[in-house]
Amino acid sequence: MSFDYIVELKDMTWGETIGKKDKPVIVMFYSPSCPHCQQMEPHFELYSKKFKDKVVFAKINVLENPSVVGKYGIMGTPTFKFFCDGYPVQELVGAIYPTLLKKYIEDVLQQSPECIKNTTWIDPGITGYA
């Protein structure tokens, strides 16, 4: 499948894509063998084309990038995580209705000028295993 408007992320390229962007970023955490991910991919690609000028769309393979997966506590695939100014602001998990994904994208766009004010900073060094 061709994903012309979707950036493929790695642990090493995460920060340069997610950090301090002038647009919101939506990341699809996926596994290549996940049937729900395969079900959602065409919709993710469709929305990446529709919103390409307003949102950065990215994907990251959970099997190859354990650092980012661990940092954000990703427990299932697909997980769609929305970022504003480098901070996570929304999350959807599973094979959801495509219209729900579209609605969340539109909501993040509507709130993007103010979304950073609505987030809580969490120290990335904190883990739940202390």
C-alpha positions in Angstrom: 0.0 0.0 0.0 1.2 3.5 -0.8 1.1 6.1 1.9 2.2 9.3 0.2 1.2 11.6 3.0 2.2 9.4 5.9 5.6 9.6 7.6 7.1 6.2 8.8 8.7 6.8 12.2 11.4 5.0 14.1 12.6 5.4 17.7 15.5 7.6 16.3 13.3 9.9 14.2 10.5 10.3 16.7 11.5 13.6 18.2 12.2 15.5 15.0 8.7 14.6 13.7 6.6 14.9 16.9 8.4 17.8 18.6 7.4 21.4 18.2 5.5 21.3 14.9 3.3 24.1 13.5 0.6 21.5 12.9 -0.9 18.8 15.1 0.5 15.3 14.5 -1.5 12.0 14.5 0.4 8.8 14.9 -0.9 5.3 14.2 0.9 2.8 16.4 0.6 -0.5 14.4 1.8 -4.0 14.0 2.2 -5.5 10.4 0.3 -8.6 11.3 -2.5 -6.9 13.2 -5.9 -7.4 11.3 -7.4 -4.3 13.0 -4.5 -2.2 11.8 -5.0 -3.5 8.2 -8.7 -2.6 8.5 -7.9 1.0 9.6 -5.0 1.7 7.2 -7.2 2.7 4.2 -9.1 5.2 6.3 -5.9 6.5 7.9 -4.5 7.0 4.4 -7.7 8.6 3.1 -7.7 11.1 6.0 -4.0 11.8 5.5 -4.8 13.0 2.0 -7.8 15.0 3.1 -6.1 16.8 6.0 -2.5 16.9 4.6 -2.2 20.6 4.8 -3.4 20.8 8.4 -2.2 17.7 10.1 1.0 15.6 10.0 0.2 11.9 9.7 2.7 9.3 10.9 2.9 5.6 11.6 5.2 3.6 13.9 5.7 -0.1 14.0 5.4 -1.3 17.6 7.5 -4.4 17.0 10.5 -2.4 15.8 10.4 0.6 18.1 10.2 -0.4 21.7 11.5 2.9 23.1 8.6 5.0 21.9 6.0 2.3 22.6 7.2 2.0 26.2 7.4 5.8 26.7 3.7 6.2 25.7 2.4 3.0 27.3 1.0 1.6 24.1 -0.8 -1.6 25.0 -2.7 -2.5 21.8 -2.8 -1.9 18.1 -3.9 0.1 16.4 -3.5 3.1 18.7 -4.0 6.5 17.3 -2.3 9.2 19.4 -2.7 12.9 18.7 0.1 15.4 19.5 0.0 19.1 19.8 3.3 21.0 20.1 5.0 17.7 21.0 2.5 16.8 23.8 0.0 14.0 23.6 -3.6 15.3 23.8 -5.9 12.5 22.6 -5.9 8.8 22.1 -8.1 6.2 20.4 -7.4 2.5 20.6 -8.6 -0.4 18.4 -10.5 -0.8 15.2 -12.8 2.2 15.7 -15.4 3.6 13.4 -13.6 5.6 10.7 -16.0 8.5 11.2 -14.9 8.6 14.9 -11.3 8.9 13.8 -12.3 11.7 11.4 -14.2 13.5 14.2 -11.2 13.4 16.5 -9.0 14.8 13.8 -11.4 17.6 13.2 -11.7 18.3 17.0 -7.9 18.4 17.4 -7.8 20.9 14.5 -10.4 23.0 16.0 -8.6 23.1 19.3 -5.0 23.1 18.0 -4.3 26.8 18.8 -5.3 26.2 22.4 -4.6 22.5 22.8 -1.2 22.9 24.4 -2.9 24.8 27.3 -5.2 21.8 27.8 -2.4 19.2 28.3 -0.6 18.1 31.4 3.2 17.7 31.1 4.4 14.3 32.3 8.1 13.8 32.9 9.2 11.2 30.4 11.5 9.7 33.0 8.6 8.6 35.1 7.6 5.0 34.8 4.9 3.0 36.5 7.4 0.4 37.8 8.9 2.4 40.7 
